Amino acid sequence: MPTAPPVDVDLALVGGGGAGSLVLAALDRCGVRGLRVAVVDPVRRRGQDRTWAFWGRPDDGLDSLLAASWSQVEVATPGRRRVLDLAPLRYAMLRSAAVYDQAATAEHRLGAVRVAAPARAVEDDGDRVTVRAGGATVRASWVLDSRPRPPRRVGRTNWLQHFRGWWLEADRPLFDPGRAVLMDFRTPQPARGVSFGYLLPVTDRYALVEYTEFTPGLLTDAGYDAALAGYRDQLGLDPGRLRVREVENGVIPMTDGRFDLRPSPRVVRLGTAGGATRPSTGFTFAAMYRQAGQIAEALAAGRAPVPAPAYPRRHRWLDAVALRALDRGGVGGPDFFDRLFDRNPAERVLRFLDGTTSPAEEVALMGTTRLSPMVAATVGDAAARLRDRVVPWRRPTTWQIPPPVTGATRRSPPQR
């Protein structure tokens, strides 16, 4: 069989999921033309295979793509229920079909080459990157790689955010589309970790109801269904009036492990593998969207497509301390989040969760948490970092992010 000649491009996207799709759309939005682009992915993404939820402003350029958005959200604990006014921010839901459709349009306008095969080798010689996929070879000046990868360095705390959601259709108006339930901690709490439910209504008859845990391990298929049914009943929703239209499952890493953002000079990782997932919350979309815009603006200006880190270094340190405090039982998840929302403006908390607060705001936020366990976690984190320098072999060398538990009829995982 003759070998196909190499395809030479300026930019190769290895992986065409959320991160890659956002880059394509951003290139089109910024009016980038004349750039030779290739997309290497065995699957052409389409349809509703995942859902993103994120904080944003009404002028962020995403309005036409949103499935729903809310200016008010509810945070509930066993002791009380609090309604938060998010202005000038909003909580928004974006389903994958809109993102994939926009990316397909952008791909056509850019004249991108598509290689429908998995990348089996990405070789960077410092001048160009060779991507071998199936029987095709792509030579690129730059590669943006969004394929899932474990951390390069295993964290001191390694948790998972894992969840199952039901898209529920009611036979009569049951939901308030003007208000979402962001975190409902009235769910039974695990022995080690945090659980909560949330409700994202799209219309008065259609909503996503989800059960989430922050813990080191996963539940069984039956365990997710039981927890989700229990939360549905806690909301007072009559299952006899509801139809489950779709099921979503997911697993997101919550770790202070370090991801390899630049594995070689001309390869840049995006998405979770590029550090876009916030360790303390699991939110990913806003960072992916920011970085896609930065990449497009850099290429439009003739610069290297290297985005800024998804979060400041000090935020990664704060996340490590918070994860340690939760993992060692120094603070309880419901109490931690309840105090943050109770003693700070909602906008400040949300911008902190999104990684866009200033150092002064972060000091104010940390001052509203319980001082003693957070100090203990800070000292413990510092001691662990010092120990790792002296005896690095004591740390585990690998940590794999498991696939979601889906059962026989479950769909692919969404991301928050």
N, C-alpha and C positions, 0 to 999 in steps of 0.2 A: 504494500500500500504506500503511495507517495505521501510524503510529509507535507502538511500545509505550511506555506511560508509564514514566518513570524509576523504578527501584527504590531506595528509601532505606534504608540500613543503617547500623549503627554501625561495623562492621568488614568490610572486603572482603579476602579472600585471593586475590591474583592469582598463580596457579600452585598446583596441587594435588598436587605431588610430595612428596618426603620432608619438607621443611621445613614446608609447609602442612599436611600430614597430622599431623605432630607437634603443631602448634599446635591443631588441632581436638581431638586426643586430650587435650591438656593442659587445654583449656577445659572439656571434659567431666569430666576427673579432678578439677579444682578446683571443680566444682559451679556453674560459671557458667551462669546462666539469665536469660532476659529480654534477652539481647544479640542484636540483629539482625545476622546474619552472612550474607555472600554468598561463594561460591567461584566464581572466574572461571577456567575452564580448558577447553580444547576436548576434553580426554580425561578420562574417569573412570578413575582409576588402579586397577588390580587386578592380581593375579598376581605372579609372581616376575620382575620386570623389573630388579631390582638387589639387591645384597647390601651390608650395612654390617658392618664389624668395628670394635670399639672396646674401650677399657678401662672398667671399671666395678666397682661393688661389688654383692654379692648382694642388697642391700636397696635398689636404685635404682629399683624399680618396673617393671622390664622382664622379670622372670623368665618370666612366662607367654607372652611373645612370642618368646623366643629359640629359634633353631634348634639352638644348641650353645654351650657355654662351657667354658673350660679354666683350671685353676688352675696348670698348668705349661705352659711353652712352651720351645722350643729355638731357640737362635741359633747358627748354624754359620758358620765361616770356613774357608778352606783349611787352616788350622793346627789347628783344634779345633772340637769341638761342645760347647756349654754348655747345661745344662738350668736354667731359672730358675723358682723358686717365687714366684708372684705374690702370695701372700696378704699383706694382706687384699683385694687386687684380684683381678680375673679378666679374661681376654680373652674377648670374647663375639661371637657372630655373630647377626645379625638379618636375616632376609630380608623383602623388601618386602611380600609378601602379608599378613603379620600386621599390619604397620603400616597398610596401606591398609584392611584389614577393620576395624581399630579406629577409623580415621578415618571410615569410612562410618557406623559405629554412632554415633559422636559427632555427625556431621553431621545424622543423623536426629533425635537427641535435642535438638540445638540449634535444629532447625527451619530450617536454613540454606537459602538460595536458591542454586540452582546455575545458572550461566550457561555453557552448553556452547559457548563460542567463545573464540578468542584475544583478549586485550586489545590493541587497536590504538592506544589513547591513554589515558594516565593524566595528568590535569590537576588540579593542586593550586592552589587559590586562597588557601590559608592558613587557610580556614575549613572547607571540605569538599573532597573529592577526587572528581572525576568520572572514571569508568572507562567507556570506550566499547568494546564487544565485540560484533562482529557487528551485529545490529540492536538490541541491548540497551544501555541506559545505566544504570549503577549509580552512585549518589551515596553516598559513605561518609564518616564522620567520620575514619576511619583506614584506610590501605591497607598491607598487608604483602605485599611483592612478592618472590617467590622465583624469578622467571624468570632464566635464565643471562645474565650480563653480563660483558664484559671489565673489567679495572681502569680506574678513572677516570684514574689516572696510571700510565703504563707503568713497570715496575720496572727496576732496574739489572741484575738477574739474572732471566731468564725461562726457567724450565725447565718440563717436563711430567712428571707421573707417569702413565705409560701401561702398560696391562697386558692380559693375556688369561688367562682361567682356564677350566679344564675341570672340570665336575662329573663325577666318575668313579664308576661302579658296578662293583664287583668280583664275580666269581663265587664267591668264598670270602673268609673274613676276611683282610684285608691291612693294615688301618689300626688304630692305637691311638687310640680315641676319648678317652682321658684326657690326651692331650698333643698340642699343635699345634706345627708348625714355623713360627715367627714370621718369621724372616729367615734365609735360607740363601744366603750370599754365595759359595758354591762355583761359581756360574754364571760363564761367561766374562764378564769385565768389559768394557764398551764403552770406546772410546778416550777419550771425554769424558762422564763420568757414572758412574752406579752401576746395577748390576743385582742382583736376588736372586729367589729362588723362595720359595714358602711352601706349606704343606700344612695345611688345616683339616678334620680328620675329624669327621663328624657321627655315623657309626656305624663299626663295623669293616669295613663293606663300601661305605661311601659317603663321599666326601670331595671338597673343592674343592682342586685343585692349580693354582697360579697362577704366572705369570712376570711380573715387574715391572721396569721401568726408570725411573730418574730421569735424563733427558737433555733436551737442547733440542728434539729432533725425534722423530718417530714411526718405527716400522718399517713394513715392508710386511706384507700379510696372510700371505704365505708365511713372512716372517721371524718373526712371532709364533708360528706353528705349529711352526716348526723349533726355536725357543728353548724352547717349552713341551715339545715331545717330548724334547728333550735333557735338560731338568730331570726329566721323568718317568723317563727311563732312569737318570739319576744317582741317583734315589731307589731304584732297583732294582725298579721296578714293571713287571711283564710286560704289555705292551700286549695280548697275546692273551687275558688274563684280565680285561680292562677294557672297559667300554662308556662312551663319552662321552654323558651324558644331556643336558647343557646346556653352552652356551658363553657366557662373559661377557667383555665388552670394556669398557675405560674409559679416559678421559683426564681428569686432574685438574690444574689449574694449580699450579705451585710457583713463586711469584713474590713479590718484595718490593714489587711494585706496589701502589698504594693503591686499594681498592675504595670505592665511594661508598655508605656505610651509610645516609645520610639525604639522598637527592637533592632532597627538598623537605620543608617543615615537617611534613606529615602522611603522608608515605610513608616506610616503613621497609623496607629490603631484608634478606632472610634467605638462608640457605644460602651457597653459594660467593659469590654476588654481594654478600652482606652480610658477607663476611670470615670465614665459619665454617670455611673450609678452612685448616688449619695449613700455612704455606708450606714448612716444612722436612720435613714428613712426608706431607702430603696427607690426614690424618685429618680428618673433617668431622662425623661423626654426633654425637659427645659434645657438641660446641659447639651443634649444632642442637637437641639435646635440652634442654640447659641453658637456651638462649634461649627455647624454647617454654614451659618452666615459668615463666620470669620474665615472659613476656608474659601468661600466664594469671593469675598471681598479681597482676600490676598491674591487669588488667581486673577481677578479682574485688574488688579494693580501690578501684575507681573511679579508677585512675590511667591515665596514657597508656601504650599498649602498646609501650614502647620498651625493649628489653633492653639489658643491659650489653654492651660490646664483647666479641666472642668470646674474645679473648686480650689480656692486658695489653700496653701499648705497649712495655715492655722486652722482651717475648717476640718482638714483631715485629722489633725491632732485632736480637736474637740470631739470629732466623731469617735476616735479611738478611746478617749476617756469615757464618753457616754456609753459606748458599747461595753466597756469593761465594767462600769458601774451597774449596768443592767444584768450582765452575765454573772457577776459575783453576788448579785442580790442586794447591793448597796442601796439601790433605788428601785421602786416598782414602776413599771411602764405607765399605768394609768395615772399615778400620782405625778410622775415626771412631766407628762404632756399636759395634765390638768393645771399644774402650777405655771407652766410656760404660757398657756392661753389665758389663765386667770390674772396674771400679774404683768402682762405686756400687751401693747396694742397688737391686734391680730395681724396687721400688715407687717410689723417687725418680726413676728414669729414665722410668718410665711416666707418672708425674704431670707430669714436665716435658714429655714429648711431648704430653700432654693440656692443657698450659697452666695447671696448678693448683699449681705449686711456688712457694715463697717466694724472695725475693731471696737469702737466705743459702744456700738449697739450690742455686740457680742458680750462685752463685759456686763452690760445691763441685764442681758438675758440670763447669763450664768449666775448673776446675783439673785435671781428669783428661784433657783433650784435649791434643793436641800444641801447646805454647805458641807456638813461632815462627810457624807458618803462620796460627794464629788471630790473633796480634797483627798480622801483615801484612794479614790480611783486615779486621781492625778499622780499621787505619790507612787501607787502601784505601777502605773504605766511607765513612769520615769525609771523605776527600779528594773522593770522588765526590759526596757530598751538598753539599759546599762548591762544587764546580764547577757543579753543577746550579743553584745559586742565582745564580752569576755569569753562566753562559752556558747557560740552560735550553734553548735551541733545539738544543743538541747531542744531546739525548736523543730517541729515537724517540717519535712521538706516538700510535701505535696498536700493539696487539698482540692478535691474535685467538686464542682457545683453539680448536684444531681439533677436529672430531668424531672419535670413535674409528674406527680401521680395523676394519671388521666383516666384510668379505667378503660372499659371496652369501647365506650362511645364518646370519649372526651375530645375536645378540640385542642389546637396548639396553644401555647402559653401566651397570655398578654403581658405587657410591661407597664409599670406605672411611671 
